[in-house]
Amino acid sequence: MARMTLDTALAGRRSVRQFDPRPVQPALLEEVIAAACLAPAPHHSRPWRFAILSADARVTLTDAMGERWRQDLERDNVPKARIRRLLNRSRARLAAAPVLVLAGVVGDARRPWPDQHRQRAEELMLVQSLGAAIQSLMLAAHARGLGSCWLSAPLFCPEAVRLALDLPPDFQPQALIALGYPKKGLRLPPRPPLTVRDHIIER
C-alpha cells in the first residue's frame, strides 16, 4: 500500500472522535506502536509502555476514572444533572473507539539525582519523549487510514488508573489514544488559521 508523505500526514492528521465499527487488525496496531517506538528518548532508552485495553479492562478503567471525575466535579459544586451528562458523554466516547490504548512511562529509564530540581527535569524528559512517541503513533495511524484522538484524562487520576488496571507502581499513566477507522462521511471542521510568525521568537 502506498504511503503518504510526511508533510501530507502532518497536515492531514486530525483528532477523530467518531469511528466506523470495523475492527483494527492486530498487525496494523503493532505497526503504529512500532512507529511510536522510533521517537527520541533520553539516555538511549525506550521508557514508553502502551497498554492495549480489552473490553473488560476498558469498562473497569472507565468506571474508575468516571468515579474520580465525579468526585472532583462534586467538589467544584457542578450541578448533578450536568455531572451525569459529562460522565455519560465521556463513557460513550471511550466505548465507541474500536481500540483504546493507555500510554505511560516507566521508571527504569530514570537516572538518579541527589536533588529534586534535577529529578524533576529527568521526569519531564521522559514525559516529553512520550509526547513525541504519541505523535509518531498518531501520524503512523493516519498514514494507514486510521483516525486517532489523544485524551489526557489519565493525568488527572493516575492512582485510579493504576489501581483499575493493576499496573506497577512505577507506571505513570499519561494519555489514552482512541484508534479506529473514521466514521464514513465524517467531516471535520477546518483548522484555525495559522500565522507562523505568531509562534516564533527571535533573539
Summary of the structure (lengths in Angstrom):
residues: 203
radius of gyration: 18.4
end to end distance: 45.0
largest distance: 55.4
contacts: 556
relative contact order: 0.22
helix: 52%
strand: 14%
